């Protein structure tokens, strides 16, 4: 496949999303960053501002998300819009990559966790780099499996989603850079 066929879907937020975007740009991969008026973006490349009607198309019951995630989400307009943009990211990606932390209940911490759960519901290939465990984990459909050093994830679909925590550590930055290098070669 040609690099020009690939698109990264993300949100341009500070942290993991900005890092995914920077790697995509270095490797000549197109970006589409879903956002909304008033949201803080760390990147401007490929910005796609969703209007009210588009945001509503990605709406989800906060009660449902809270049950699914085993935690309570406050019903704030900003959180709702963040979850709606994550819906767009995951809906458009064929393969989902997340930087974050896998909880004991198999969910991923924070708002990013909704993206991982939505990917599971859609049966999309899902890999999470757990910064605390310093390793990649892939969802099998029923459990997380740690990837070995000789079986690290490689991008195989043309439409990928890259999302994750705003608090990215050096290990998370390295994981994203190495994912792109394994997939596309040195930038």
C-alpha positions in Angstrom: 0.0 0.0 0.0 1.1 3.5 -0.7 1.5 6.0 2.2 -0.9 8.4 0.3 -3.7 5.8 0.9 -3.4 6.1 4.7 -5.4 8.4 7.0 -5.0 9.0 10.7 -8.2 9.8 12.5 -7.7 11.6 15.8 -8.7 14.6 17.8 -5.6 16.9 17.9 -5.8 17.2 21.7 -2.6 17.7 23.7 -0.8 14.5 24.6 -1.2 11.2 22.8 -3.4 12.6 20.0 -0.9 15.4 19.2 1.9 12.8 19.2 0.0 10.5 16.8 -0.5 13.5 14.5 3.1 14.6 14.6 4.2 11.1 13.7 1.7 10.9 10.9 3.0 14.2 9.5 6.6 13.1 9.7 5.7 10.0 7.7 3.6 11.8 5.1 0.3 10.3 6.4 -2.9 12.4 6.0 -4.7 13.5 9.2 -8.3 14.1 10.0 -8.7 15.6 13.5 -12.2 15.8 14.8 -13.0 18.7 17.1 -15.6 21.2 18.1 -15.8 24.9 18.7 -14.1 25.9 21.9 -12.0 22.7 22.2 -8.3 23.0 22.9 -6.2 21.6 20.0 -2.5 21.0 20.1 -2.4 20.6 16.2 -4.2 22.4 13.4 -3.3 20.0 10.5 -6.4 18.2 9.2 -8.8 19.9 11.6 -12.4 19.0 11.0 -14.7 21.1 13.3 -18.0 19.2 13.8 -21.1 21.2 13.9 -24.0 20.7 16.3 -25.9 18.3 14.0 -22.7 16.2 13.4 -22.0 16.1 17.1 -25.5 14.8 17.8 -24.9 12.0 15.3 -22.1 10.7 17.6 -24.1 11.2 20.8 -24.3 8.4 23.3 -26.1 7.9 26.5 -23.8 8.9 29.4 -25.7 6.4 31.6 -24.9 3.6 29.2 -21.2 4.7 28.9 -21.0 4.9 32.7 -22.4 1.4 33.1 -20.1 0.0 30.4 -17.0 1.7 31.9 -17.9 0.9 35.6 -17.6 4.6 36.5 -19.6 7.7 36.6 -19.3 10.4 33.9 -20.6 13.9 34.7 -23.1 15.3 32.2 -21.2 18.3 31.2 -21.5 19.8 27.6 -17.7 19.6 27.1 -17.4 16.0 28.2 -20.4 15.0 25.9 -18.7 16.7 22.9 -15.4 15.0 23.7 -17.2 11.6 23.7 -19.0 12.5 20.5 -15.7 13.4 18.7 -14.2 10.1 20.0 -17.1 8.3 18.4 -16.1 9.9 15.0 -12.5 8.9 15.5 -13.3 5.2 16.2 -16.1 5.1 13.7 -13.8 6.2 10.9 -10.8 4.0 11.8 -10.4 0.4 10.8 -7.7 -0.2 13.4 -7.6 1.6 16.8 -4.4 2.5 18.7 -4.6 4.0 22.2 -2.1 5.3 24.6 -3.3 5.0 28.2 -3.7 2.6 31.1 -5.7 -0.6 31.2 -7.7 -0.9 34.4 -8.2 -4.2 36.4 -11.8 -4.3 35.0 -10.4 -4.4 31.4 -11.5 -0.9 30.6 -9.1 1.9 29.7 -8.8 4.9 32.1 -10.4 8.2 31.3 -12.4 9.5 28.4 -10.1 7.6 26.1 -11.7 4.5 27.6 -14.9 5.2 25.7 -12.9 5.0 22.5 -11.5 1.6 23.4 -14.9 0.3 24.5 -16.5 1.5 21.3 -13.8 -0.2 19.3 -14.5 -3.4 21.2 -18.3 -3.0 20.5 -17.5 -2.5 16.8 -15.2 -5.5 16.8 -12.3 -3.4 15.4 -8.7 -4.4 15.9 -7.6 -2.6 19.1 -4.2 -2.1 20.7 -3.4 -0.2 23.8 0.0 0.9 24.9 -0.2 0.8 28.7 2.3 3.4 29.9 2.4 2.0 33.5 3.3 -1.5 32.2 5.5 -0.1 29.3 4.0 -2.4 26.7 1.4 -3.0 24.0 -1.7 -5.0 24.7 -4.2 -6.2 22.0 -7.9 -7.0 22.7 -8.8 -10.6 21.6 -12.5 -10.2 21.9 -12.6 -11.4 25.5 -9.3 -10.3 27.1 -6.1 -8.2 26.8 -3.0 -10.0 25.6 0.4 -8.5 26.0 2.4 -8.2 22.8 5.9 -9.7 22.9 9.0 -7.9 21.8 9.0 -9.8 18.5 5.2 -9.3 18.0 4.7 -5.6 18.3 1.7 -4.1 16.5 2.0 -2.9 12.9 -0.4 -0.7 11.0 -2.2 -2.9 8.4 -5.3 -0.9 7.5 -5.4 2.4 5.6 -7.7 4.1 8.0 -6.3 4.2 11.6 -7.4 5.9 14.8 -4.8 7.2 17.2 -6.0 8.5 20.5 -5.2 8.4 24.2 -4.3 10.2 27.4 -3.4 13.9 27.6 -0.6 12.9 30.1 1.7 11.2 27.7 5.0 9.9 29.0 8.3 9.3 27.2 7.4 5.6 26.9 4.1 6.5 25.1 5.9 8.9 22.7 8.4 6.1 21.9 5.6 3.6 21.4 3.9 5.8 18.8 7.2 6.6 17.0 8.1 2.9 16.9 4.6 1.9 15.7 5.0 4.3 12.7 8.6 3.2 12.0 7.6 -0.5 12.0 4.7 0.3 9.7 6.3 2.9 7.3 10.0 2.8 7.9 12.2 5.6 9.2 10.8 9.1 8.7 
